[in-house]
Amino acid sequence: MRRGFSRTAAVAALALLCASAAAASPGLRGGITDSGGAYYGQPADFFPELEELVVHLLRVHLNWGGRLGVAKRKPREGTDPEDRSYDWHLYDRIVLEGERHGVEVLFTIFGTPPWANGGQAPTHAPRSADPLREFAYAAATRYSGTYERADGVVLPRVRYWTAWNEPNLQIGLIPQWRRVGGKWIVQSAIDYARICNAVVEGIRTSMLRGQKVACGATAARGNNNPKGLKPSVSPLAFLRAMKKAGATGFDAYAHHPYYGGPGETPATPSPGRAASRSATSTRSSRS
């Protein structure tokens, strides 16, 4: 079985996003996250395997920037899905193959193009939220279920969206912390609040019915150590900080509840104080 299927399924995010449908269904819909399989796997193998495993939802990164980014160049009209700077072909293929095999796609908008963040890596937040908001609108429009390409193909509907991935770790956002007036603030949560709001507003502005957007998508743990080799933020601290920074309007908070070891259960006590520290800042004297 391919490596993607051995990864922990994104149960928390998918369950939250599908909560509105649960009342009309006998049970929750199962899904996995496997962007690599969707990007690089042979469609003739990958999607039939999902169908065989009765996977109903597939979470895939819809990259705004980066090597597989839709917007490698700055668009003239960011809200127009037909802008010549946008390249959607990879993601069109994924949603079309998913529909062919009864798999609904959940898109995670991720990664900043260099023209939007001063030439930095995709894990640095955009300087302005406006281009991201426009991209989210264009994406929601293209995958509305009624959008017809120039070749006559009508693209399937994408109803479920998340904003970014594991922003409480450096693999999601850099920097995680910033020192202001002798205190360390959770800069990643401040930046993420803008990202969350931009994605939510862009999708909401499309006026499409039934769209659900989750923010958060936090990693299972963080060290709350701004001076460490790999600074990160614990999920609860991140949640409190992004709320304080004004994140609003989303339908669900997504979280990745990966276990820390084979013997860990949901009832296992936290290994230390880090998971319960305050959200907004930590004094510079802390290590």
C-alpha positions in Angstrom: 0.0 0.0 0.0 1.4 3.4 -0.9 2.9 5.6 1.8 0.1 8.1 1.6 -2.4 5.6 2.9 -0.3 4.9 6.0 -0.5 8.5 7.2 -3.0 9.4 9.8 -6.3 10.4 8.3 -7.4 14.0 8.8 -10.4 12.9 10.8 -10.8 16.0 12.9 -10.9 18.5 10.1 -13.1 16.3 7.9 -15.5 15.4 10.7 -15.9 19.1 11.7 -16.5 20.2 8.1 -19.0 17.5 7.5 -20.9 18.1 10.8 -23.7 19.9 9.0 -24.3 16.8 6.8 -24.2 14.4 9.7 -27.8 14.9 10.7 -28.9 13.7 7.2 -26.4 10.8 7.1 -26.3 7.5 9.0 -22.6 8.2 9.9 -19.6 10.4 9.3 -17.9 10.3 6.0 -14.3 8.9 5.9 -11.5 10.7 4.3 -7.7 11.0 4.1 -5.2 13.7 3.3 -2.7 12.8 0.5 -1.6 15.7 -1.6 1.4 13.8 -2.8 -0.7 10.9 -4.1 -3.0 13.3 -5.8 -0.2 15.3 -7.4 2.2 12.5 -8.4 0.3 9.3 -8.3 -0.9 7.7 -11.5 -4.6 8.6 -11.7 -5.4 5.2 -13.1 -4.1 3.7 -9.8 -4.5 6.3 -7.1 -8.2 7.2 -7.5 -9.4 3.6 -8.0 -7.6 2.7 -4.7 -9.4 5.5 -2.9 -12.7 4.1 -4.3 -11.8 0.6 -3.3 -11.0 1.8 0.3 -14.4 3.6 0.3 -12.7 7.0 0.8 -15.3 9.7 0.4 -13.2 12.8 1.0 -9.7 13.7 -0.1 -7.9 16.6 1.4 -5.4 18.2 -1.0 -3.3 21.4 -0.9 -4.5 23.9 -3.4 -1.2 25.8 -3.7 -1.5 29.5 -4.2 2.3 29.9 -4.4 5.3 27.6 -4.4 6.5 25.0 -6.9 3.0 23.8 -7.7 1.4 27.1 -7.2 -1.5 28.3 -9.3 -0.3 31.9 -9.2 3.5 31.9 -9.9 3.0 35.3 -11.6 1.0 38.2 -10.2 -2.4 38.2 -11.9 -3.9 41.4 -13.4 -7.4 40.5 -12.2 -6.9 38.3 -9.1 -10.7 37.5 -8.8 -10.8 36.2 -12.4 -10.2 32.4 -12.6 -9.3 32.9 -16.2 -6.5 35.3 -15.6 -3.6 34.3 -17.7 -1.3 34.2 -14.7 -3.2 31.4 -13.1 -2.5 27.7 -13.9 -5.1 25.4 -12.6 -4.5 22.3 -14.7 -3.2 20.1 -11.9 -6.1 20.9 -9.6 -8.6 20.6 -12.4 -7.3 17.0 -13.0 -7.6 16.1 -9.3 -11.3 17.2 -9.0 -12.3 15.6 -12.3 -10.6 12.3 -11.3 -12.2 12.5 -7.9 -15.7 13.0 -9.3 -15.1 10.1 -11.7 -14.4 7.8 -8.7 -16.9 9.2 -6.2 -14.3 11.0 -4.1 -15.1 14.6 -3.0 -12.1 16.9 -2.8 -11.5 19.3 0.1 -9.0 22.0 -0.9 -6.5 23.5 1.6 -5.4 26.9 0.3 -1.7 27.1 1.1 1.5 28.9 0.4 2.3 32.5 -0.6 3.8 33.3 -4.0 7.0 35.4 -3.8 5.4 38.4 -5.5 3.0 38.6 -2.6 5.5 38.4 0.3 8.6 40.2 -0.9 10.4 37.2 -2.5 10.3 34.9 0.6 9.4 31.3 0.9 5.7 30.1 0.6 5.6 29.7 4.4 5.9 33.5 4.9 2.5 35.3 5.1 1.5 37.7 2.4 2.2 41.4 3.1 -1.4 42.2 2.2 -4.4 40.0 2.6 -6.1 41.3 -0.6 -4.3 39.1 -3.1 -5.1 36.0 -1.0 -8.8 37.1 -0.7 -9.0 37.5 -4.5 -7.4 34.1 -5.1 -9.8 32.4 -2.7 -12.7 34.0 -4.6 -11.3 32.9 -7.9 -10.8 29.3 -6.6 -14.3 29.1 -5.2 -15.7 30.4 -8.5 -13.8 28.0 -10.6 -14.8 25.0 -8.4 -18.4 26.1 -7.9 -19.8 23.2 -9.9 -21.1 25.4 -12.7 -17.8 26.7 -14.1 -17.3 25.7 -17.7 -13.7 25.8 -19.1 -12.9 26.9 -22.7 -12.9 23.3 -23.8 -16.5 22.8 -22.6 -15.7 20.8 -19.5 -17.8 21.7 -16.4 -15.6 21.4 -13.3 -16.9 19.6 -10.2 -18.0 21.5 -7.1 -15.7 21.9 -4.1 -17.7 22.6 -1.0 -15.1 22.2 1.7 -12.1 24.4 2.3 -9.4 24.9 4.9 -7.0 27.8 5.2 -3.3 26.9 5.4 -1.8 23.9 7.1 -0.2 23.5 10.6 0.4 27.3 11.0 1.6 26.7 14.6 4.8 25.0 13.2 7.5 26.4 11.0 6.4 24.1 8.2 3.3 26.2 8.1 4.3 29.8 9.0 7.5 31.7 9.6 8.2 33.4 11.9 6.4 31.7 14.8 7.3 34.3 17.4 8.4 37.9 17.5 9.8 39.9 20.4 8.0 43.2 21.1 8.8 45.4 24.1 10.6 42.7 26.0 7.9 40.1 25.4 7.5 37.4 22.8 4.2 37.5 20.9 2.8 34.7 18.8 3.4 36.2 15.4 2.3 33.2 13.5 -1.2 33.5 15.0 -1.4 37.2 14.2 -0.4 36.4 10.6 -2.7 33.5 10.4 -5.7 35.5 11.5 -5.3 37.6 8.4 -4.9 34.5 6.3 -7.9 32.8 7.8 -10.1 35.9 7.3 -8.9 36.4 3.7 -9.8 32.9 2.7 -13.1 33.0 4.5 -14.0 36.4 3.0 -12.9 35.4 -0.5 -15.0 32.2 -0.5 -18.0 34.0 1.2 -17.9 36.8 -1.4 -18.5 34.3 -4.1 -22.1 34.0 -2.8 -22.1 30.3 -3.4 -24.4 28.3 -1.2 -23.2 25.4 0.9 -19.5 26.4 1.1 -17.8 25.4 4.4 -14.5 26.9 5.5 -12.4 25.7 8.4 -9.5 27.6 9.9 -6.8 26.3 12.2 -5.6 23.0 10.9 -3.1 23.1 13.8 -0.5 20.4 14.4 -1.0 18.2 17.5 1.6 19.9 19.7 4.0 22.9 19.9 6.9 23.8 22.3 6.0 27.5 23.1 9.8 28.1 23.0 10.5 31.2 20.9 14.3 30.9 21.6 14.5 27.2 20.7 16.0 25.7 17.5 12.5 25.0 16.1 10.1 27.5 17.7 6.5 26.5 17.6 3.2 27.1 19.4 1.0 24.7 21.3 -2.5 24.4 19.7 -4.5 26.0 22.6 -2.1 28.9 22.8 -2.3 29.3 19.0 -6.1 29.2 19.1 -6.4 31.8 21.8 -3.9 34.1 20.0 -5.6 33.9 16.6 -8.9 34.7 18.3 -7.4 37.7 19.9 -5.9 38.7 16.6 -9.4 38.8 15.1 -9.9 35.5 13.2 -13.6 35.2 12.6 -16.3 33.9 10.3 -15.2 30.3 9.7 -17.5 27.3 10.1 -15.2 25.0 12.0 -11.8 24.9 13.7 -9.7 22.1 12.3 -7.0 20.3 14.3 -4.7 17.3 13.6 -4.8 15.1 16.7 -1.8 12.9 15.9 -0.6 10.8 18.8 2.9 11.2 20.3 3.5 7.5 20.8 1.8 4.1 20.4 0.7 4.1 24.0 -0.9 7.6 23.9 -4.7 7.9 24.1 -7.0 11.0 24.2 -7.0 10.7 28.0 -3.2 10.7 28.3 -2.1 13.7 30.4 0.0 16.5 28.8 3.8 15.8 29.3 4.4 19.3 30.6 3.2 22.8 31.2 3.8 23.9 27.6 0.4 22.8 26.3 -1.5 24.9 28.7 0.5 28.2 28.7 -1.1 31.5 27.9 -2.0 32.3 24.3 -0.7 35.8 23.6 2.8 36.1 24.9 5.5 34.6 27.0 8.1 36.7 28.9 11.6 36.8 27.4 13.0 35.2 30.6 11.3 31.9 29.7 13.3 29.3 27.8 
